[in-house]
Structures are given as structure tokens and as C-alpha cells.
Amino acid sequence: MCGICCSVSFSVDHFSKDLEEDLLCNLKRRGPDSSKQLLKCDANYRCLFSGHVLHLRGVLTAQPVEDERGNVFLWNGEVFDGIKVEALENDTQILFSYLSSCKSESDIVSLFSKVQGPWSFIYYQASSHDLWFGKDFFGRRSLLWRFNNLGKSFCLSSVGPQTTGVASQWQEVPASGIFRINLESVAISKHVMLQLYPWKCISRDGVTEECDSSLPQVSADLPTFVSVVGNEAKLYLENPIAPLNMMLPQTPVETLCSPTPSSPPSKETLQVCLTDGHMKEVVEQFIDVLSVAVKRRVLCLCRDKSPAPDGVLKPDEKKAKIAILFSGGIDSMVIAALADRHIPLDEPIDLLNVAFMTKGKTAPSSCKQTRSKRTQRELPPEEFTERAAVTADDSPREKYCVPDRITGRAGLKELRALNPSRVWNFVEINVSLEELQKFRRAQIRHLVHPLDTVLDDSIGCAVWFASRGTGWLATRDSVKSYESSAKVILTGIGADEQLAGYSRHRVRFQTHGLEGLNKEIAMELGRISSRNLGRDDRVIGDHGKEARFPFLDEDVVSFLNSLPVWEKANLTLPRGIGEKLILRLAAVELGLMASALLPKRAMQFGSRIAKMENNNEKASDKCGRLQVVSLEKHFCEKEVQS
């Protein structure tokens, strides 16, 4: 994972030999292991390339990299498949070698069509004065652009600056394909023309559909001196995933994988589904493909094989290489169980569990003498009894006894039972209102930008504190401060979008049936890049850590897309069973019975950050707490005051 940036100027008046100080600072936070800048000058333009590397695999390779012909490459990604990268090789070097040998634009498009994994890149082709850039099909790596000064300069960057007079001009580069700008043409015409090489759209019938329909959407918010056109050669990137199966059943969905009418929703409901031979086979196939996706993401990083001075490390001295955003819910539990299969047994796994406390809040009654009925339903009886006894005090830890903390502790117990030989570090990350406000104002709101809703605020803040990994480690004997050293963080994003995990999926199903549900799933997956992934990459990357998304592995998405919708979810069944049905069945097969029955609970509610500061706001409202005051406004206000 890296922080990459390219600043291009067509005017001497707007040229700078260095980046804005706060932009450079944010880029360095993403890539703390190496920083380098490179200036390329031409008679008509100047390009300043800035690369900041988080070293995870192969030989540490400083960026930007340049070849003997003057081509320059910045890479923020991971090659998990499609192009062969050996265990000790660096994917930046491998990709740049391929790029340097490309003879045509068709070769470049073909190369990026093959890469499986998250990526964003910037590539300067010296001989043709072309600047190529873009990000993967799902937009799993952040890339922003900013066009200003009436076409006299523009900038591409993984992240924006913290304070700027043109903050609102930073926008997400759409995950619509890869782009090419001819810098000489821009210098002459004073108009920035972006040529788009879009992803090829193929229907389930194998028909290539019109892909240029995305052009108006890409162009919508750009300045008048910037335009987006389809590439002249009409080249396309190969779509890395199979088209969504929109098939509808011949039999009413109520009869598919359903228990008897008198049977309450419980583990028996799931066990009934697994008695069907076909369904059991599908679940096993799903486990296999998801397990491979997790394996790629936990093994593609450097592990120090040198022994300790005395040859032996004690268990509590070993550091986790992998952490998981962990609520104890079905998504994070399945990821944890599969990660346990592939991470060396003597290596701990950090489970990052975040909780927020409202100002002046004392230990909630549900964590003390009694529990709410909802909490009692969500926890197995023995866990409910144990927690009620343990949390009947007013210790500081229990002021953060939010729903995700409760299910997280229950999940920890289940994972320990699954593999008692593993060291599972359950990291309790407690955030006060004062700390939330301090870091939102200083750092988080600039990372969330250009997104700006209440939902973006809640999730962005929760993910930032969770991925920071600073909290408390509770053992049987003591509670001690702890800071996760893991550079790779696994997250369950993508499961809800594909497996009908949101309440809006159930509403759509109730009003428009399975056909409507299919369309909702297609829409969710289509917008995940702009709605979630850029934000989460910027937020997690701010700690010099890399987010990895097993549920968005190309093979996992293709497998799930190949299934009819009723094999993924059955929304005739109640909450906690019907949504993400295939994942719940997988959990049962993996031995995770208790967590398989937990209903979906959004992170902002489970961590209790939602409505922490304003009970009346809606998730879709513009969030005033995220507003960045521009330098111009700041200076104007100071002049007025003086």
C-alpha cells in the first residue's frame, strides 16, 4: 500500500518543486517506509511525482520508479492473481517491467485487464507524453483528482490535503476504467481531455453492452475546461467478474430451504437447509473460494523468519501481522475462522473491536444488572449469564459495553473454542466523545472528504479508530494497554452488498420480489466504489496500514454472481437467518453456530457512534462536522475580527 501523487503544471506561474506540506504529510502517513519525489520537465509541462511506500512484500522498492526511456510508474496495489508474482518478488517491479515492454495502448489496456486485486496507479509514458491513471473495477484503492486554474494545472493523489482553499475541488476518480491524458495536447489547447478505456460490460447472454453510458456521469461534476471522451481506438478492459445471475425460480421462494411453519428461527433452521445435498455442495464451494481469497490476503506480506536472540520467542512477545475489524458478527467471524486456517499457528491474530461512549455516560443498565430483550435474543443463554455477572460493576471498561463489544466478546469465546492453540488478541478500543471530536477535527474529516454525509462521518470515524488499533488487551489476570502492529487489516465489506444484508434489501424484496432484489444487489455492487471503498482506504491507510477485502476478491464475487439469488439469501425467513443465508450456512459448517444466528447490525449502531452527538440527524444528511474550513475563509474571518 502506498501514497501516490502526481502534480502537473502547464504554466510556469503555477509550477511548484514540492507538494503542499499537509498533502505531503498525509501521503507519508500512508507510506512510512520510503518517500521519494521525481520531477519530469518538458518544454510545455512539468510533472512532479511523489511516492510513499508501505513495504509489505518482496524487496522494498522506492517509488516513483523510472526506466531508461524516462517512463515513470507509481503503484498503489496488490497483485493477488492474473499476473505471476513470486513470493519474494515485488509487484511494483513486475508490473513496471511489463509496462515498459508495452508497444501500444492496446498492450497497456490488456495488462491491467489481467491484474486481480486492489489497485490504483499513475504511469507517465515519456515517448508519447501520455499520463495514464485509474483504479480497479471495485475502486478498492483511493485516487482523487483536482483540476484548477482554468486548465493550467491538475493533481492526482491517493489522499487530499488537510487544509486547502480548494478543498471542495477534490473528487474521487471514478472506477469506470483507466484514463489517458496527452499532456502536449493539453498544453496547446488549454483544455484537459480525458480518454476513457472503460470496463467491458457483458450480459449473462454473452452480449457486449454499451459501456460509454458512464461518460455523462463521469463528466457531470468536472470543470468546463475538462471533458471525458471514449478512447479513439474503442478499446475496453476485460470485466474481471462474471455477470450477475438474474434467474428467477420456477418454485415459490417460500418453499426453498424453509423449515416447517411451526419451527422458530434457530440453528435448526440452518441445519434443515444443509440437509439439502445441492445447498450443502454450494456452501462448501463458497467456503473453498472464500478461503483462497483470505489465504491470498494473509500470506502476501513479508514475515521475518529470523529467530529471537535466544532462538525462542515467548507467545506474548510475538507480534500479529494480520488484524481484523471485528464486531463478532457473521462477516468478521467467518473471516477470522478462515484466516486461522492459513496464518502460522504461532502468530497471534488481532481482533480490533471499537466502542464509543457518549459524553458523561455511565455504565449502561443493559451491561449491569439486567439486559434488554434484544441483547438477550442476540446472545446464547450461557454467554448472556456470564456477561451479566462480569459487567455488573462500574469499571471504566464497562462504560463502553456497546452491542458490538458484547457480540465481540462472545465471538472471541467461540474462536477460542474453535482453535485454543491460537493467540487471539481481542483489542478493546474505547473512544470518548472528546477524543472523537479531537481527531475528527484534526485528521478524519479530511480523509473522509469528498464524501460528506452523516453516515460517512459515523463509519469513517469508527473505521479510523478501529484500524488505529490502540486499546486494551484483556486477559484472565489483567487488563493492559496494547497497540496493534499489524500492517494488514481484513474487513468484511462486500458481504452485505452481495448477500442482501441491508434492511433495504428486505424492503425491496417485499415490494418487488426476487426480480427487485436482484436489481438492488446489482446496484449495491455497482456503487460500492464511490459509496465506501475510497473512504475506507484513505481512513485505514492513514495509519500506515493496508485494507484488504476478501469478500471483494474477483473469484468470490464471480462465484456469488453465478448463483441464483435464493441460494445466497432467503428473505422469507426472519432477520438473523434469511439475510446472508449462504454465509450463515458457511459459518455453521465452520463450527461457528452462535454467531451464525446474529442479525445484521450496522457498524455505526453496534459501536454506538450513530447519533452520539445529534439524535435528530439522518444518515443521508450533509454532516456539518465534516466541513473543512478553507484557508481563504479562515483568513477572511481573521481580517474581519482584527
N, C-alpha and C positions, 0 to 999 in steps of 0.2 A: 504494500500500500504506500502511496506517495502523495505528496502535494505537488502538483504540476501547474505551470503558468507560462503563458506567452503573451507579451505585450507588444503590439505592432503600432508603429507610428509612420505616417506618410508626410509629416511636416516637422521640420527642424524645431519649430517653436514648441511642439508638443512631445518632443523626444526626451526621455529620461534614461540615464545609465543605470538606474536602480528602480526597484519597485517601491510603492508606498510602504512605509515602515510597518504599519499594522497589518497590511496584506502579507508582507514577507514573514512577519511573526506568526500569523495563522498558518501559513504554508509550512513553516518549520515545525510547528506543533504536530502536524500530520506526519512529517518525515524527519524524526530527530537523529537518524543515524548518518546522514550525509546531506550536505547542501552545496549547490553549485549553480552558477549563472554563466550564460553564454550569450554574447552579442553577435548578431549577424547583420552586416551593413551592406546595403545596395545603394545605387545612385538614387533610387526612387522610394526606398523604405528602409526601416530598421526594425529588427526583431530582437527582443530581449527574452531569452528562455531561462526559466528558473525551475530547478528540480530539487525535491527534498524527499529523501528515501527512508522508508521504514523497512529495514532489512529482515526478510522472512525466509528466503530460500536461495540456494546457490551461493555464488561469490558476491559479496557486496559490490554493487555496480552503481557508481555515482551517475546521476543524471543532471542535465541532459547528456546524451551520448551523440557523438558526431563521427561520421566516416570520412574517408579520404576525399570524397567528392563534395563534402560540405553539407550533406544531408544531416538533419538533426531530429532526434526522437525523444519524446517524453512519454512515459508509460505508467499508468496507474491501474494495475490489474493483476489478475492471476489466470494463467493458462492451466485449466484443470483437465482439458481434453481437446481433441481436434487437431492439435499440433503436438508433436512429441517433445517433451521436456524431461530429461533425465533427472533423477533425484538430486544430484549435486550440481545441476545446471541452473542458470539464472534465466528466467523467461524474458526479461528485458533484452538480454544479449541475443537470445534465439530469435525473437521477433524482429529485432533490428537487422539481424543478418538476412532474414527473409525479405524484409522491406528494401534493403539496399540492393538486392538482386532483382527486384521487380522492374520489368521493362515497360510496363504500360499501366494505365489506370485500371484496366481490367484485372491485372495481376494483384494490385493493391486491394481491390474490392473482393477478389477471390480469397485472399489471405485472411481478411477479417471475417469473412463468411465462415471460416473453419474454426475460429477460436471459440472454445466453450469455456465459460467462466465470466466473472465480472471484469469490466474494463472501461477505461476512458483513455484517450491518447491524443497527442498532438505531434504531427510529423511535417517537417519542412523539407520539401523536395527542391534542392538548390537549382538544378538544371532548368526546371520549368517555372520556378518562382511560385510554386503552389504550396499552400498550407492546408493540410488535411487534419481533420479532428472529428471526434464523435465518441459515442459510448455504446455499450452493449444493448441488446434487444430489450432487456428489462430496465436499463438505466440504473444498474446496481452501484455504479461509481459516479460521484458528483462531478459535474462540469458546468460551469457558469460562463456566460458571455456578457460583455458590456460594450456597446457601441456609443461613442460620444464625439463631440467636437465636429459635428457635421461631416463625419466620414474621415476625419484626419487621424483617428486612432481607434483601436479596439483592443480588447483584452479577453483572453480565455484563462480560466482559473478553476482549480478544484474547490476553492472557497473564496468568499469576498473579504474585504477589509472590515475592521471593527467600527471605524468611524469614517464616513466619507460624505462629501457634499452631493454625490450622485448615487447614493445607496439604492434608490428605487430603480436605477437603470440596470442593475444586475438581474439576470434572468437565467433560468435553467436552460441549458442546451437540450432540446427535445431528443428523446431516444427514438427518433424516426429513421435513423440510418447514419451514415457518415457524410460529412460536408467537405467541400473543397473550395478554397478561395484563391484566385490568381492575384497575387499581390501587385504585380506590374499593372494589370488592368485596373485595379482599384486606384492606384496612384495616378493613372492617366485620366480616368473617368470621374474620380471623386465620388464614386458610387460603389458600395460594397455588394457584390453579387455572390450569393452562396449557392453553389451547385450541390444538390442533394442526391445521394445514392441510397434510396430507401430499401427497407426490408421487403423482400418479395412476399406478396400476400397470396397464399394458396388456399383454396377452399378444400373441404373434405373430399370433393369430387375430383380434385387434382387440377382444377382450373385456376390459372393465374389471374388474379383480380387486379383492378386498377389501384395502384399504390399511391399515385400522386394526389389522391384526395386529401392527404395530410398537409399538402403545401399551404393552403389558406390558413390552416390552424397554426403552422409553424411561423408564418409571416405576420400573424394577427397583431402581435404586440411589439413588433420591431419598428425602429425609426423609419422615416420616409426614405432616407438615403441607403437603406438596406433592403434587399429583396432576395427571395429564395425561389430558385427555379429547379426543375428536374434536370439531371445531367444530360448533356447533349448526346452521349453515347447510349442512353437508355439502359444503363447497367443497374443491376439490383444485387443486394446482399441476399444470400440464401437464408430464409427463415430458419432459425435453429430449433424450432419446436413444431411438433405435429399439430395440425388444426384441431379445434375443439369438436368433440363428438356431440352433435346436436340431436342425436336419435331420440325418439320418444318410444315408450314401452307399448306393447300390444295389450298387456295386462294392467289393470288399475294399480297404481303405485302402492295403494294401501295393503295389497296382498303380498308385496315384495319384502321379504326379510322382516316380517312383523310377527310378534308373539300373539298368543291368544288374547282376545279382547279384555279378559279379566286380569291379565298379567300386568302388574305395575312395572314402570320403567326401572330396571335394575340390571345387575350383572347377568341375570338370567336372559334378559332381552338380547344382550350382546352374544351370549352363548348360543341362543337359538339361531342367530344369523350365521354363526360359524359352523353349524351343523349342515349348512348347505355346501356341498362339495365345490361348486363353482366359486361361491363367495370366498370360501376359505383359500382357494388357489389364488384368487385375485389379491387377497390380503397378503399372502406370502410373497407374491411378486412385488407388491408395493413395498414391503419391508426390505426386500432384496435391493431394489433400485434406490430407495432412500438411504439404506445402509452404505451403499457405494458412494453416494453423494456426501454423506457425513465423513466417510473414510478419506475422500479426496481433501476435504477441508480441515481435517485434524492432522494429516500426515504431511501436507505440503508446507513445511516450515522447518527451519534448522533446529536440530536438537543437539545439545552439547553432549558428546559421548565421553568426554574426558572425566576420569574418576575424581573423587574428592582426594585431598592430600593423604588421608589415611586409607583411601581405597573404598570407603563406605560412607554413604550419606544416610543420616537418620531420616525416618519418614517425615518428621516435622521440619526438616531442613530442605526438602525438595520443593521446587517451585513449579506451580502449574503453568503449562504452556497454552492451555485452552481454557477459556471461560465461557459460560452460557448465561444469557439473560434468562433468569429463572424465576417463574412465578409458582411453580408446582402444577401449572395447568397442563393439559394434554400435549400441547405443542412442545414445550420445553422438556417435559418428562420423556417423550419419545426420543427427542434429540439427545438427551443425556444418556439414555439407555443404549442408543446406538453408538454414541461417542465412546462409551465404556468398552464396546467391543474392539475398538481399534487403537485407542491410546494406550501406550505401555502401562502395564499394571502398577509399576512403581511410581507413576507420575500422578500427582493429585489433579483433580478437576475442580475449578472454582465455579460455584453456583451463585450468581450475583442477584440478590433479592433486594429491591428498593421499596422503601416505605416513607410516606410523608406525614407530618404532623401539623395540624393547624395551630395557629398561634394561641398559646395558653391552654392547649388541650391536655387533659389528664387521661390516665388510662381508661379506655372505653369500657363501658359496662359489659359489652359482649366479650371482652377479654378478661373480665374479672369473675364475679360470682355466677353470672348466667350468660348464655349465648342467645343470639337472635335465632329464630326458627330457620331462617335462611342458612346461617352458618352451620346449624346442626344438620341440615339436609346435605350440605356440601362435604362434610367430613364423616368418615366412618365412625361408628359409636365409640370404639376404643380410643381413637385419636381425639375425639371431642372430649371425652372424660379426662384424658391425660393433659390436654391443653388447658382445660378449665382449672385443673389443680395447679398447674405450673404458673398460670398467668393470674392467679388471684392476688398478686401483690401489686404495689405501685412502683416497681423498679423502672428506671428510665427506659429500658428496652421495651417495656410493655406499653409505653406511650405511642409506640409505632406498631401496635398489633393490628395491622390492617388486614383485609381479606387475603391479599397475596402473601403476606407473611405467614398467615395460618396455613394456607394450602402449600406454601413453600416448605414449611417445616414438616408437614405431612408427606410431601413428596420426597424430602430428604430421607425420611424414615423408610419409605418404600425403596428408594435407590440403595440404601444401606443393606436392606434385606436382599435385594437383587444381587449385589456384589459387596459383601462385607470386607473384602480384601482391599478395596479401593479407598483411598483417602478422598472423601467428598468434603470440600471446604464450602460450607454454607455461609456466605458473606452477607451479614445483615447491614444494609446501607440505609442509614436513618437520616432524613433531611428535614431540618426545621424550616419554618416559614422565612426566618431571617436569612438562612443560608441559601434558600431557593431564590429569594429576591436579589441577593448579592451577586450570585453567579449568573443569573438570567441577565441582569443589567450589564455585567462586565463582559460576558462571553456568549452565553447561549443564544440570545436573541439574534446575534449577528450570524450564527451558524444556521439557525432556522430559516433566516431570510434567503430567498424571496418569498417563502411561504409565510402566512400571516394570520391564520385563524386561531381561535381558542384551542381547537384540537391539536394544531401544530405546536402550540405553546406547551400543552399538557404532555404530549408524547415526547416532544423534543427535550424538555426538561427532565422527564423521567428517564429517558434513554441516556442522556448525558451523565446524570448522577450514577445510574446503574453501571454504565460502562467504565466510569472512572475507577470503580472497584475499591473505593476506600470505605471501610466499615468495621464491623466487629465479627470476630470468629468465636462462636460459642462451642465449647467442649463440655464434656460431662463435669469437668472440675473447675473451669474458669471461663471468663469472657475476656478476650484480648483484642487490641486494635489490630487491623490487618489491611494490607493494601495488595490487591491482585497484581501480579507481574505478568499475567498472560497477555500476549500481544494479539492473539486471535480470539474474537468473540463470536460465538454462534448465536443466531437469533432465529426465531420461529416464524418470521414474517413470510407471508405467501400461503400459509396453510388456510387461513380464514377465507382469503380471496378465492382459492380454488375449490374449497370443500364446503362452501355455504355456511361459514362460521358466524357471519354477522346477522343481527336481528332483521336487517333489511332484506336479507335473502329469504327469510321465512315470510315476511310481508309480501314480497314479490311472488313467492310460490302460492300463497293463499289467494292472491288476486289474479295471477296469470298462469298458474300451474307450472309444469315442468318446462314448457317452452319459455316462459318468462324467466324461470330460474336459470336456464342455460344462458339467456341473454345477459342476465345480471352478472353471472360468473365471467362471461367474456368481457363485459365492461370493466369489472373489477381488475382483471388481469391486464387489460389494456391501459389502464390509468395508473398502475402501481408505481411506475417510474416517477411521474410528476406528483403523485399524492404522498408517497412515503420514502422512496429509496434514496433520493438525493439528500434529503434532510437527514435521514438516519446515518448515511455515510459521513456527512460533514460532522455530525454530532459525535459519533463514535471515534472518527479519525482525529478529532481534536485532542484526544489523549495519547496519540501515537499508537493507536490500536486499529486493527482491521476487522470490519464486519464481514461475516460470511453467512450465506443464506442457503442452507441445504434444501429447503422446500422450493427454491427457485433454480435449482440445478436443471439444466436443459433436459436431461433424461427423465428427471422426476416429473417435470411439467408435461413432457411428451407422453409419459405413461398415463398420468392422470387425465390428460386431454383425450386419450384414446378410449377411456371408459365412458359408458353411458352415465348420465348424471345420477341415476338412482343407485349405482354401485358406489358412489362417493358420499352421498347424503340421502337420508330419507326423512323429509320434514313432516311426514305424517306422524312420526314419533316425537315425543316431547323433548324439551330442552335438556341438554346433558346426555342425549342419546342420538337424536336424529341428525343434528348438525355435525359435520366432520365424522360421519359414521365409519368410514374406512380407516380413519386414523385411530378411532376408539377401538376398533377391532384389532388393529395392529398392536395397540397398547396391551390388550388382553393377551395376545399371542406372545408378547414380550414379557409377560408376567406383571404388568402394571394395572392391576384390577381397580384399585381405589381411584387413581387419577383418571382412568378411562370414563368415569361417571361424572366428572366435574363439568358443569355447564360453562359455556364461553363467558369470560369476564374480561372486558377491555382493560388494558394496562392502566389507563387514566383513572378507572374506577377501583381496580384492585389495589393500586398503590395509594389511592386516596388523594391524588393531586387534583383531580377534577373538582371544580367549584371550591377549591381551597381558599381562594381569595374573592370570589364573586359567585354567589349562589344563583344569580339570575341570568347568567350568560349561557348561550347555546354554543355547541361545538363548532358550528359553521360561522359564528360571528367573527368579525375582524377583532383581533386581540390588541388592545392598546398597550399591553405590557411588552409587546414585541416591537413596538415602533422605535426606530433608530433615529435619533435627533441628528440632523445633518450639521456639518461644520458651519455652513453658511447661516443656518438658523441659530446655532449656538452663538456665533459671533455677533449676529444682529441683536440677539437678546442682551448680550453683554453691553453693546453700544447703547441700547435704549436705557439699560439700568444705570450706566455711567453718565 
